[in-house]
Amino acid sequence: MIFSAHEIAQLRHLELLAAKVVRGQLSGERAMRKPGPGSGFREHRAYAPGDALRTVDWHAYARMDTLVVKEFDAEEALDLVLLQDCSASMQGEAARCAAKVCAALGAIALRQLDRVLWIPVGGARAAEAFSGRARLTDLLGKVDAEASGPTDLLGAARAALPRAARGGVAFLVSDFFDPLSATAALTFLLGRRYRVHAILVEDREALKPPPFGRVRLVDRETGATRTLDLTEQAVTDYRRAREARIDGLRHFCRRGGAGFLRVRADQPFFEIVRAAIARGWLGR
């Protein structure tokens, strides 16, 4: 279990907050806009032979002397896809942050009787699907902060998602240090008609450059090494390149209609998930 007793209490608060969004008490909305037996009133229409009498709005009949029936929006189960970056570059605080955010998002969805597909990216663990409140304990026991292996967000998404899967909500929680393409998985999910949200987790302590001078750098994921002379100008160029990479990811998300959130690895998971809820990211 990656959560402490105090964090479990915070998680429950987030579940209640998300439920308010689902019911439309806050700005978010996740009801499907098609007629069905849901609880959200959509519109009146004229009564037609064969309509169930329980759908007749008798108050409207008393006012207008005309039979009309109520139509409601169907509330369908929501498929939530969680791509959790568990690659070696996410070791330490970043891995713990990503794990807690994914576990919290999945727990909220299961409380709402939604289906969740958890996809760990990196290492040898396989994706796993969860459905319904009875699987909540299984989900919280499965998601952890183990970090190893290379990053391949697109490959993990392609391998784990059923070929016919379309629509729903997808979160990518990662540092987005993907050597193939940081945007390839986002493009793939957008093409599958998912509402996609990228949460960029930054471990700023791990990203701090070492002291100036000759240094030997080691790639956490591949083990490749590189020796260079680290100067003040090199550090400035590095920081500019890092910000340019993040700006590129942000602009890509904006153009594609995906959500984007940049967070610190030491930021409490409660704050991050609350921000996602406030943006309506857990709804349709």
N, C-alpha and C positions, 0 to 999 in steps of 0.2 A: 504494500500500500504506500503510495507516494505522498499521501496527505496526512498531516497531523490531525489531532482531534479538533484543534482550533480551525484548521483549514476546512475540515468537513462541515463545520458550522457555517463558514463563509460560503461554501459550495451550496448549502441548502438555501442560503439567502439569495444567491444568484439564480437558483432554480425558481424561486418565488418571483423574482424580478422578471425573468424570462417569461413566466406564465402570464404576467400582466401584459407583456408585449403581445403575446399570442392572442389574448382576449381583446386586443385593441385598446387597452387602457393607456398605453403609451404610444409612441410614434410608429413603432414597427407593426407589421401585419403579415400573417402567413397563410390566411385562408385562400383556398383555390377559388378563382372566379368562375365557377360553373354551378348550375343548379344541383342541389343535393340535400341530404338530410342533416346538414350541419346546423350550428347554432347561430350563425351570423345572418341577420335579416338582410336581404338584397333588394327586393322590390315586390310590388303587387302586380298581379296580372288578372285578366278577366277569368271568371270561373268557366270551366269547360266540363261537359258531361264526363264522368269517370274520375274526376278529382276527388281525393279523400276529403270528407267533411271536416276532418281535424285541421286541414290546411286553410279552411275558410276564415277570413278575418271578420268576425261577427260585429266587432266594434265599428269597422268601416261600413258594414252593411247597414247598421243602425243609423249612421250619419248620412249615407248616400243612397240607401235603398237599392244597392247594386251588389251582387255577389262578386267578391274578389278573393283570390287566394294569396297566401304569403309564399314567397320563394326565398330559399336560404342558400348561402354559399356552403359548398361541401368542404369539410376540413379533412384533408387527406394525410396519410402518413408521409412524413418527409424523409427522404433519403439524405443522410448527412455523411459526407466523405471527409475523413481526417487524414491528411498526409503529414505525418510527423517525421521530420528530419532527425534520424538517429545515427547519422554518419559521424565519422571520427572528428570532423571539424566542430562538432557540437558538444564536445566533451565538457564536463563540469557544469557550471551555472546555466549555460545555454541549454544543455540537454534537460536539466531539471525544469527549467522554465517551459520549454516546449512540451514536455510530458504532462505537466500540470495543466497547461492551457488545453491540450487535446483531451485529457481525461475529463476536465470540467465541461467542455463543450459537448463531449459524448454523453456525460451523465445528465446534462440538461435535456438533451434530445431523447434519451431513454425514458426520463421521467414523463415526457410528453408522448410516450408510446411511439416514437419515431424509430426508424431503422438507422443503424450506424455501421459504416464500414471504416475500420481503422487500418491504415496502411503505413507500416514502419519503413522508412527509407534508409537503407544501409544495414549492415549486419546480416545475420542469417534468419531472422524472425520472419514469419509469414503473416500476411494480412488476415484479419479476422472480422466477421460480421456479427453484430449484436442486434437484438430486437426485443423491445419491451422492458418493463421495469425489473422483471425477474433477472435480467442479465446485467444489472447495474454493478453488482459486486464482482462479477466476472470481468467487466470492463476495467474497473478500478484496480483489480489485481493484475491485469494484463499489461496495461500501459506503464512503462517505467522509463528511467533516464539512462538506460544502457546506450552507449555510443561507440560505434565501430564501423569500419568499412567505408566505401566511397559513396558520394552523392550521385544519385540518378533519379531525380524526381519524375521525369517523364517515363522512364522504364518501369518504375514502381507503379505508377498510375495505370499504364497500359496493361501490365501483368495482372493487376488485382481487380480492375473494374470489369464487370461482365460486359461482353460485347454489346449487348442490347441496352445497357444502362443509359438512360437519358434523363436529364433534369435533376433538380434537387439543389443542395447547397454543398459546396466544397471549401475546406480550409486547407491552406498550405502553411505550415508553421516551420520555418527554416531560417538559416542564415543566408540562404540562396547562393552559397559558394558552389555552384554546380558547373563543372568544367564544360559540359555539353551546351547547356543553355539555361539560364535562370528563368526564362520565360516560356520554354517549350511545354512544360507541364501545365502552365496557366492556359496556353493556347489550346492544348488538347482538351482540357476540361471545359473551356468556353465553347469549343466546338461540339461538345456533348450536351450543351445547353444547361450546364450547371451555373448557378450563381456562385462566383468564385471570389474568395477573399484571401489575400496574402498577408501573413503576419511575419514580419522580418524581426528576428531575434538577434540582438547584438550583444556580445560579451565584450564590452569596451576595455576591460582589463586585459583580456587575451589579445586584443587587437593593438594594444600599445606597442610601438616599436621599441626595440632594445636600445641601449646606449650607443652613441655614435662610435664608429670605428669598424674594423673588420668583424663581420658576424657570419655565422653559419645558420641558415634557416632550414627547417625541416617541415615538409608538407605532412600534416597529421594523417591525411587519408591515404597517400601513396607511399610515404616514406622518402620521397625524392628530396635531395638536399641542394642547396645553392649557397655559395659563399659570395659575399659582396662587401664593398666598402660603404657603410651607412653614413651619409652626410646629412646635414640639415636640409639641403635642397632635396635629397632623396626622400626624406620623411615628409616634406611639404608636398612633393609630387604624389607620394603614396596616399596621403590624406585626401588630396584633390581627386585622385582616381577612385578612391572608395566612395566619396560623396557623389561623383559622377555616375558610378554604377548604381547607387541607390536611387538617384534621381531618375535614371533610365528606367528602373523597375517601377517606380512610382508613376511615371508618365505612361508606361505601357499599360499599367492597370487602369489608369484613368481613361485612356483611349479605348480599351477593350471592355469597359464597364465593370471591371473587377474592383473589389475593395482593397485598400492598402493601409496597413498599420505598422509603424516602426516602434519597437519597444526595446527596453533594456533587459538584459538577461537577469538582472537583480531586481527587476520590477515585480511586485506581488502579482501572482496569477489572477487574484481577485480583481485588480484594477484593469488588467488586460481584457478579461472576459466581460467585465461590466461595460467597457468601452465598445466591445463587439455587439453586446445586447443593445446598447443605446443607439447604435447605428442601424439597428434592425437587421443585422446580418444573420440572425437565426430564423428569419422568416422567409416566406416565398417572395 
